[in-house]
Amino acid sequence: MRFFKVVFASALGYILAAALIIGFFMVIAVGIASSAKPKVEIPSGSVLNMKLNYPIMDKVQTSDPFAALAALDPNTQIPVGLNDILHSIEKAKTDENIKGIILDLTTLSAGYAKLSEIRNKLEEFKETGKFVYAYADYYYYQTYYLASVADSVFVNPEGEMAFTGMVAEVAFFANSLEKLGVEMQVVRAGKFKGAVEPFTRNNLSPENKEQIQVYINSVFDQTLEKISETRGISVEKLKEDADKLEIKGVAQFIENKYIDAAVYKDEFYSAMKRRMGIETTEKVPLVSELKYSKTLGKRGAGKERIAIVYSNGEIVGGKGDGTQIAAEDVVATLKKVREDDRVKAVVFRINSRGGSSLASDIIWREAKLLAETKPLIVSMGDVAASGGYYIATPASKIVAEPTTITGSIGVFGLIPNAQKLLNDKLGMNFEYVGTGAHSDIGRIDRDMTADERAYIEQIIDRIYDTFLTRVSDGRNMTKDEVNEIAQGRVWTGVMAKEVGLVDELGGLEKAIELAAGEAELEEYKIKEYPRETDPFNMLINKMNGNSSIEAQLAKLSEASVFGKYVKSLADLEKWGSEHSVQAMMPYDITVKNYFLK
């Protein structure tokens, strides 16, 4: 009898488990269906209401099953990719049902290059005669930069505005590592290669401080020029106001023409209705960017195609998890568009601070093969530096926003020596039996010998020389000319154009325009890659743990003030354990604007 009870209980358990799993996947299916793009009707007299209060990616992976589940939660903000944001504004220009756009800004999570692309598109929208209004409870520099494109800028009367300029923050861990008994042994090529400084110093080297000072001022100047154009305030006055802190309170910002009016939200909507020429008592449908994005159809017409290949994240070898530029995945995508006869040109959109030098070269090879068969244009996002620049070099044209961070042509290797931590503090000892004097090279419980350091240095120098060669061949410059502007130095897009690392200033749409011109296309469709990942496969990968440690740490810490430190320590763990040569820039420098909420 006991046997049958056990069998019955086990069978019942399996049935319940199966029912739960089936139910879980049904919920996912419902979520995916709800997050798809059903037919959406936009009422006449609508206004596009853009909040943009989420991390703005070039392209959102909408097939993520967990994102699909989030779509069922009305309190969750579903993000819209930059591609759909730009496409939505473009469509709204000629959509008779859209009378204007309001920017309802509280927070922004995007680099200045992405914000510049959105801002430029809004300027185009204004040329149609339709209005753009901006409102916020408070403004800080990033939100004000975008809001300043509006015809009128409004703020809550009890709100605030901070206009204090930009500051770069770099966190250093050398003292912490010393207390732990860990010494970071570094070999690098390029005097500006500051990616390892957080682990080896307690302050910035003079060279690194110099380059940060130069490029943060370049970004500041570019954004000030845009604000000056739309608000009618000279760049000189903008800088003076940021430095002196003499403008205090909303009323003074209105007096100095930064803001047009201080009103409550209901008064803002009344002002918007007066601009529309309707009674303030009438109702105006406000359409979110997410809802409007669901009305977007295919871009372009005709049989020929221009492919846009999006690559975002750290460059790594093998297959990735969707948060990285994984060599195997990118090569497969580039090969696919190369062999597709319907694709006449390719735009390679890059957002990366770099990564593995070997993985960068693997991607470079496939990009070069592609460039030999059809036009290849690179569009740089917020950052395309070090390995991110390496994979861009085969392109016939490189396009970057003035505020894009690029360059950082250099490489480094990093091996930790944790002998004091392991032996003295933890009481751990190791014994090795090898076949030769250096068979244990890379051990983390001893110093490198002089011979071992010389061996690694020649590897670093060889990889750096290859990097210089890739840039030299791609940019039609001599290696000496490249070395002069390389050395790991970071440039903004406008600076990179001056030294020959970038061809054109602009965003994704400029790159598409150049691709169409080189392919001599007047009519074409836009096809975006990589294609959507099957959601069930993605779920299984996540359940199996096929997601990078860095991605999981980022998700866990993104809402915390300690998030950037967790990311730095994840870099330390990865570089120290893999012992791989990295082509990486110090992009964890955070450009901040301090303000009081």
TAZI-V139241 format. One record per pair of residues at least 24 apart in sequence whose C-alpha atoms are under 7 Angstrom apart, sorted by the first residue. I is the first residue (numbers start at 0). GAP is how many residues later the second one is. D is the distance in Angstrom with one decimal. If there is no record, write none. Layout:
BEGIN
i->I gap->GAP d->D
i->I gap->GAP d->D
END
This chain:
BEGIN
i->27 gap->37 d->6.1
i->27 gap->40 d->6.4
i->27 gap->41 d->5.9
i->30 gap->37 d->4.5
i->30 gap->38 d->5.1
i->30 gap->40 d->6.0
i->30 gap->41 d->5.9
i->31 gap->31 d->7.0
i->31 gap->33 d->7.0
i->31 gap->36 d->4.9
i->33 gap->37 d->7.0
i->34 gap->33 d->6.1
i->34 gap->36 d->6.1
i->36 gap->257 d->4.8
i->37 gap->256 d->6.8
i->38 gap->256 d->6.6
i->39 gap->254 d->6.6
i->39 gap->255 d->5.8
i->41 gap->55 d->6.6
i->42 gap->54 d->6.3
i->42 gap->242 d->6.9
i->43 gap->53 d->4.4
i->44 gap->52 d->5.3
i->44 gap->53 d->6.1
i->44 gap->54 d->5.9
i->44 gap->239 d->6.6
i->45 gap->51 d->5.8
i->45 gap->52 d->4.9
i->45 gap->53 d->6.0
i->45 gap->238 d->6.0
i->45 gap->239 d->4.8
i->45 gap->240 d->5.9
i->45 gap->241 d->6.7
i->46 gap->51 d->5.4
i->46 gap->52 d->5.6
i->46 gap->53 d->5.1
i->46 gap->54 d->5.6
i->46 gap->238 d->6.3
i->46 gap->239 d->5.1
i->46 gap->240 d->6.1
i->47 gap->50 d->6.7
i->47 gap->52 d->6.4
i->47 gap->53 d->4.7
i->47 gap->54 d->6.3
i->47 gap->238 d->5.9
i->47 gap->239 d->4.9
i->47 gap->240 d->6.1
i->47 gap->241 d->6.7
i->48 gap->52 d->6.0
i->48 gap->53 d->5.1
i->48 gap->54 d->6.3
i->48 gap->55 d->6.9
i->48 gap->237 d->5.7
i->48 gap->238 d->5.5
i->48 gap->239 d->4.9
i->48 gap->240 d->6.4
i->49 gap->52 d->6.2
i->49 gap->53 d->5.1
i->49 gap->54 d->6.0
i->49 gap->238 d->6.0
i->49 gap->239 d->5.5
i->50 gap->52 d->6.1
i->50 gap->53 d->4.9
i->50 gap->54 d->5.6
i->51 gap->56 d->6.4
i->52 gap->53 d->7.0
i->52 gap->54 d->5.5
i->52 gap->55 d->5.4
i->52 gap->56 d->7.0
i->53 gap->25 d->6.0
i->53 gap->54 d->6.7
i->53 gap->55 d->5.9
i->54 gap->54 d->4.6
i->54 gap->55 d->6.1
i->55 gap->25 d->6.1
i->55 gap->26 d->6.3
i->55 gap->53 d->6.3
i->55 gap->54 d->5.5
i->56 gap->24 d->5.2
i->56 gap->25 d->6.0
i->57 gap->24 d->4.7
i->57 gap->25 d->6.0
i->58 gap->24 d->6.0
i->60 gap->471 d->6.7
i->62 gap->469 d->6.1
i->62 gap->470 d->6.3
i->62 gap->471 d->6.8
i->62 gap->472 d->5.3
i->63 gap->471 d->5.6
i->63 gap->474 d->6.7
i->64 gap->470 d->5.3
i->64 gap->474 d->6.3
i->79 gap->210 d->6.1
i->83 gap->209 d->6.1
i->85 gap->32 d->6.5
i->85 gap->35 d->6.7
i->87 gap->204 d->6.8
i->87 gap->205 d->6.0
i->88 gap->32 d->6.8
i->88 gap->33 d->7.0
i->88 gap->36 d->6.9
i->92 gap->32 d->5.5
i->92 gap->35 d->6.5
i->98 gap->31 d->6.1
i->99 gap->30 d->5.2
i->99 gap->31 d->4.8
i->99 gap->32 d->5.9
i->100 gap->30 d->6.4
i->100 gap->31 d->4.8
i->100 gap->32 d->6.4
i->101 gap->30 d->5.6
i->101 gap->31 d->4.7
i->101 gap->32 d->5.5
i->102 gap->30 d->6.2
i->102 gap->31 d->4.5
i->102 gap->32 d->6.2
i->102 gap->44 d->6.9
i->103 gap->30 d->6.1
i->103 gap->31 d->5.1
i->103 gap->32 d->6.0
i->104 gap->30 d->6.2
i->104 gap->31 d->5.1
i->104 gap->38 d->6.6
i->105 gap->30 d->5.7
i->105 gap->31 d->6.8
i->105 gap->32 d->7.0
i->106 gap->36 d->6.8
i->107 gap->35 d->6.4
i->110 gap->271 d->5.5
i->111 gap->270 d->6.7
i->111 gap->291 d->6.1
i->112 gap->268 d->6.1
i->112 gap->269 d->4.8
i->112 gap->288 d->5.6
i->112 gap->290 d->5.2
i->112 gap->291 d->5.4
i->113 gap->267 d->6.6
i->113 gap->268 d->6.3
i->114 gap->31 d->6.7
i->116 gap->390 d->5.9
i->118 gap->27 d->6.0
i->118 gap->30 d->6.5
i->122 gap->26 d->6.8
i->139 gap->453 d->6.7
i->139 gap->455 d->6.4
i->140 gap->452 d->6.3
i->144 gap->78 d->6.9
i->144 gap->82 d->6.5
i->147 gap->79 d->5.9
i->147 gap->82 d->6.5
i->147 gap->83 d->6.6
i->148 gap->81 d->5.9
i->151 gap->108 d->5.9
i->152 gap->106 d->5.2
i->152 gap->107 d->5.3
i->152 gap->108 d->6.9
i->153 gap->105 d->6.1
i->153 gap->106 d->5.9
i->153 gap->107 d->5.1
i->153 gap->108 d->5.7
i->153 gap->109 d->6.7
i->154 gap->106 d->6.6
i->154 gap->107 d->4.9
i->154 gap->108 d->6.1
i->155 gap->106 d->5.4
i->155 gap->107 d->5.3
i->155 gap->108 d->5.3
i->156 gap->105 d->4.6
i->156 gap->106 d->5.4
i->156 gap->107 d->6.6
i->159 gap->89 d->6.3
i->159 gap->90 d->5.9
i->160 gap->89 d->6.7
i->161 gap->433 d->5.7
i->162 gap->79 d->5.6
i->163 gap->78 d->4.4
i->163 gap->79 d->6.6
i->164 gap->77 d->5.7
i->164 gap->428 d->6.7
i->165 gap->54 d->7.0
i->165 gap->425 d->6.3
i->165 gap->426 d->5.7
i->165 gap->427 d->5.5
i->166 gap->424 d->5.5
i->166 gap->425 d->5.2
i->166 gap->426 d->6.6
i->167 gap->421 d->6.2
i->167 gap->422 d->5.4
i->167 gap->423 d->4.4
i->167 gap->424 d->6.1
i->168 gap->420 d->5.7
i->168 gap->421 d->5.3
i->168 gap->422 d->6.5
i->169 gap->419 d->5.2
i->169 gap->420 d->6.9
i->170 gap->27 d->6.2
i->171 gap->26 d->4.1
i->171 gap->27 d->6.3
i->171 gap->29 d->6.7
i->171 gap->30 d->5.5
i->171 gap->31 d->6.9
i->172 gap->25 d->5.6
i->172 gap->26 d->5.2
i->173 gap->24 d->6.6
i->173 gap->25 d->4.9
i->173 gap->26 d->5.1
i->173 gap->27 d->5.4
i->173 gap->28 d->5.8
i->174 gap->27 d->6.8
i->179 gap->241 d->5.9
i->180 gap->237 d->6.1
i->180 gap->239 d->4.7
i->180 gap->240 d->4.5
i->181 gap->234 d->6.6
i->181 gap->235 d->5.6
i->181 gap->236 d->4.4
i->181 gap->238 d->6.7
i->181 gap->239 d->6.3
i->182 gap->233 d->5.7
i->182 gap->234 d->5.0
i->182 gap->235 d->6.4
i->183 gap->230 d->6.7
i->183 gap->231 d->6.0
i->183 gap->232 d->4.4
i->183 gap->233 d->6.1
i->184 gap->229 d->5.7
i->184 gap->230 d->5.1
i->184 gap->231 d->5.7
i->184 gap->232 d->6.9
i->185 gap->227 d->5.9
i->185 gap->228 d->4.6
i->185 gap->229 d->6.5
i->186 gap->225 d->5.7
i->186 gap->226 d->5.2
i->186 gap->227 d->6.4
i->186 gap->270 d->6.2
i->187 gap->223 d->5.8
i->187 gap->224 d->4.0
i->187 gap->225 d->6.2
i->187 gap->272 d->6.6
i->188 gap->221 d->5.6
i->188 gap->222 d->5.5
i->188 gap->223 d->6.2
i->188 gap->271 d->6.6
i->188 gap->272 d->6.4
i->188 gap->275 d->6.5
i->188 gap->298 d->6.8
i->189 gap->220 d->5.4
i->189 gap->297 d->3.5
i->189 gap->298 d->4.9
i->190 gap->296 d->5.4
i->190 gap->297 d->6.6
i->191 gap->295 d->5.7
i->191 gap->296 d->4.7
i->191 gap->297 d->5.1
i->192 gap->217 d->6.3
i->192 gap->294 d->6.9
i->192 gap->295 d->4.5
i->192 gap->296 d->6.8
i->193 gap->392 d->5.9
i->194 gap->389 d->6.6
i->194 gap->390 d->5.4
i->194 gap->391 d->4.1
i->210 gap->278 d->6.9
i->210 gap->279 d->6.6
i->214 gap->276 d->6.2
i->214 gap->277 d->5.9
i->217 gap->274 d->6.8
i->218 gap->184 d->5.2
i->221 gap->180 d->6.9
i->221 gap->181 d->6.9
i->230 gap->27 d->6.8
i->298 gap->226 d->5.7
i->298 gap->227 d->5.5
i->299 gap->224 d->5.5
i->299 gap->225 d->4.2
i->299 gap->226 d->6.2
i->300 gap->222 d->6.0
i->300 gap->223 d->5.2
i->300 gap->224 d->5.0
i->301 gap->221 d->5.7
i->301 gap->222 d->5.1
i->301 gap->223 d->6.2
i->302 gap->39 d->7.0
i->302 gap->221 d->6.5
i->303 gap->38 d->5.3
i->303 gap->39 d->6.2
i->303 gap->40 d->6.4
i->303 gap->220 d->5.0
i->303 gap->221 d->6.4
i->304 gap->37 d->5.8
i->304 gap->38 d->4.6
i->304 gap->39 d->5.9
i->304 gap->219 d->5.2
i->304 gap->220 d->4.7
i->304 gap->221 d->5.8
i->304 gap->222 d->6.5
i->305 gap->37 d->5.6
i->305 gap->38 d->5.9
i->305 gap->39 d->5.0
i->305 gap->40 d->5.6
i->305 gap->218 d->6.7
i->305 gap->219 d->6.2
i->305 gap->220 d->5.1
i->305 gap->221 d->6.2
i->306 gap->36 d->6.3
i->306 gap->38 d->6.5
i->306 gap->39 d->4.8
i->306 gap->40 d->6.1
i->306 gap->219 d->6.0
i->306 gap->220 d->4.7
i->306 gap->221 d->5.7
i->307 gap->38 d->5.9
i->307 gap->39 d->4.7
i->307 gap->40 d->6.0
i->307 gap->41 d->6.9
i->307 gap->219 d->6.2
i->307 gap->220 d->4.8
i->307 gap->221 d->6.0
i->308 gap->38 d->6.2
i->308 gap->39 d->4.9
i->308 gap->40 d->5.9
i->308 gap->219 d->6.2
i->308 gap->220 d->4.7
i->308 gap->221 d->6.4
i->309 gap->38 d->6.3
i->309 gap->39 d->4.9
i->309 gap->40 d->6.4
i->309 gap->219 d->6.2
i->309 gap->220 d->6.8
i->310 gap->38 d->6.0
i->310 gap->39 d->5.1
i->310 gap->40 d->6.2
i->311 gap->38 d->6.1
i->311 gap->39 d->4.7
i->311 gap->40 d->5.8
i->312 gap->38 d->6.4
i->312 gap->39 d->5.0
i->313 gap->38 d->5.8
i->313 gap->39 d->6.6
i->313 gap->40 d->5.7
i->313 gap->41 d->5.4
i->314 gap->39 d->5.6
i->314 gap->40 d->4.4
i->314 gap->41 d->5.8
i->314 gap->44 d->6.5
i->314 gap->45 d->6.6
i->315 gap->39 d->6.2
i->315 gap->40 d->5.5
i->315 gap->43 d->5.7
i->316 gap->42 d->4.9
i->320 gap->225 d->6.4
i->320 gap->226 d->5.2
i->320 gap->227 d->6.7
i->322 gap->228 d->6.7
i->326 gap->32 d->5.4
i->326 gap->35 d->6.5
i->326 gap->36 d->5.7
i->329 gap->33 d->6.8
i->330 gap->32 d->5.8
i->330 gap->35 d->5.9
i->332 gap->197 d->6.5
i->333 gap->32 d->6.6
i->333 gap->33 d->6.7
i->334 gap->31 d->6.8
i->337 gap->32 d->5.4
i->343 gap->30 d->6.3
i->343 gap->175 d->6.2
i->344 gap->29 d->5.6
i->344 gap->30 d->4.9
i->344 gap->31 d->6.1
i->344 gap->170 d->5.8
i->344 gap->174 d->6.1
i->345 gap->29 d->6.3
i->345 gap->30 d->4.9
i->345 gap->31 d->6.3
i->345 gap->169 d->6.8
i->346 gap->29 d->5.9
i->346 gap->30 d->4.8
i->346 gap->31 d->5.6
i->346 gap->32 d->6.7
i->346 gap->164 d->6.6
i->346 gap->165 d->6.5
i->346 gap->168 d->6.8
i->347 gap->29 d->6.1
i->347 gap->30 d->4.7
i->347 gap->31 d->6.0
i->348 gap->29 d->5.9
i->348 gap->30 d->4.6
i->348 gap->31 d->5.9
i->349 gap->29 d->6.3
i->349 gap->30 d->5.1
i->349 gap->31 d->6.1
i->349 gap->34 d->6.0
i->349 gap->38 d->6.7
i->350 gap->29 d->6.3
i->350 gap->30 d->5.1
i->350 gap->31 d->6.3
i->350 gap->32 d->5.3
i->350 gap->33 d->5.3
i->351 gap->31 d->5.7
i->351 gap->32 d->4.9
i->351 gap->33 d->6.5
i->351 gap->36 d->5.1
i->352 gap->30 d->6.1
i->352 gap->31 d->5.7
i->352 gap->32 d->4.9
i->352 gap->33 d->6.3
i->352 gap->34 d->6.8
i->352 gap->35 d->5.7
i->352 gap->231 d->5.8
i->352 gap->232 d->5.5
i->352 gap->234 d->6.2
i->353 gap->31 d->6.0
i->353 gap->32 d->5.1
i->353 gap->33 d->3.8
i->353 gap->34 d->4.7
i->353 gap->229 d->5.6
i->353 gap->230 d->4.5
i->353 gap->231 d->6.5
i->354 gap->32 d->5.8
i->354 gap->227 d->5.3
i->354 gap->228 d->5.3
i->354 gap->229 d->5.1
i->355 gap->224 d->7.0
i->355 gap->225 d->6.3
i->355 gap->226 d->4.7
i->355 gap->227 d->6.0
i->356 gap->30 d->6.5
i->356 gap->224 d->6.0
i->356 gap->225 d->5.3
i->356 gap->226 d->5.2
i->359 gap->27 d->5.7
i->359 gap->30 d->6.5
i->359 gap->31 d->5.9
i->362 gap->28 d->6.2
i->363 gap->26 d->7.0
i->363 gap->27 d->4.7
i->366 gap->27 d->6.2
i->367 gap->26 d->5.1
i->370 gap->24 d->6.3
i->374 gap->140 d->6.4
i->374 gap->143 d->6.3
i->374 gap->144 d->6.4
i->376 gap->134 d->6.2
i->376 gap->138 d->6.1
i->377 gap->133 d->6.9
i->378 gap->128 d->6.6
i->378 gap->129 d->5.7
i->378 gap->132 d->5.8
i->379 gap->24 d->7.0
i->384 gap->200 d->6.3
i->385 gap->24 d->6.5
i->385 gap->197 d->5.2
i->385 gap->198 d->5.2
i->385 gap->199 d->5.8
i->386 gap->196 d->5.0
i->386 gap->197 d->6.1
i->389 gap->77 d->6.9
i->392 gap->77 d->6.5
i->392 gap->78 d->5.8
i->392 gap->81 d->5.0
i->393 gap->80 d->5.3
i->396 gap->106 d->5.9
i->397 gap->104 d->5.2
i->397 gap->105 d->5.3
i->397 gap->106 d->6.5
i->398 gap->103 d->6.2
i->398 gap->104 d->6.0
i->398 gap->105 d->4.8
i->398 gap->106 d->5.6
i->398 gap->107 d->6.0
i->398 gap->108 d->6.9
i->398 gap->112 d->6.2
i->399 gap->93 d->5.4
i->399 gap->102 d->6.8
i->399 gap->104 d->6.5
i->399 gap->105 d->5.1
i->399 gap->106 d->5.5
i->399 gap->107 d->6.2
i->400 gap->92 d->5.6
i->400 gap->104 d->5.3
i->400 gap->105 d->4.8
i->400 gap->106 d->5.7
i->401 gap->90 d->6.3
i->401 gap->91 d->4.3
i->401 gap->92 d->4.4
i->401 gap->103 d->6.1
i->402 gap->89 d->5.6
i->402 gap->90 d->5.6
i->403 gap->88 d->5.3
i->403 gap->89 d->4.8
i->404 gap->85 d->6.9
i->404 gap->86 d->5.9
i->404 gap->87 d->4.6
i->404 gap->88 d->6.2
i->405 gap->84 d->5.9
i->405 gap->85 d->5.3
i->405 gap->86 d->6.0
i->405 gap->87 d->6.6
i->406 gap->82 d->6.3
i->406 gap->83 d->4.9
i->406 gap->84 d->5.5
i->407 gap->78 d->6.6
i->407 gap->80 d->4.0
i->407 gap->81 d->4.7
i->407 gap->82 d->4.7
i->407 gap->177 d->5.7
i->408 gap->77 d->5.0
i->408 gap->78 d->6.1
i->408 gap->79 d->4.5
i->408 gap->80 d->6.6
i->409 gap->54 d->6.1
i->409 gap->76 d->6.8
i->409 gap->77 d->5.7
i->409 gap->78 d->4.3
i->409 gap->173 d->6.1
i->410 gap->49 d->6.7
i->410 gap->53 d->6.1
i->410 gap->170 d->6.8
i->410 gap->171 d->5.6
i->410 gap->172 d->4.5
i->410 gap->173 d->6.9
i->411 gap->48 d->6.6
i->411 gap->169 d->5.8
i->411 gap->170 d->5.4
i->411 gap->171 d->6.6
i->412 gap->166 d->7.0
i->412 gap->167 d->6.5
i->412 gap->168 d->4.8
i->412 gap->169 d->6.3
i->413 gap->161 d->6.4
i->413 gap->162 d->6.2
i->413 gap->165 d->6.6
i->414 gap->27 d->6.8
i->414 gap->161 d->5.2
i->414 gap->164 d->6.2
i->415 gap->28 d->5.6
i->415 gap->160 d->5.7
i->416 gap->27 d->4.7
i->416 gap->28 d->5.4
i->416 gap->29 d->5.6
i->416 gap->30 d->6.0
i->417 gap->26 d->5.5
i->417 gap->27 d->5.1
i->418 gap->25 d->6.9
i->418 gap->26 d->4.0
i->418 gap->27 d->5.5
END
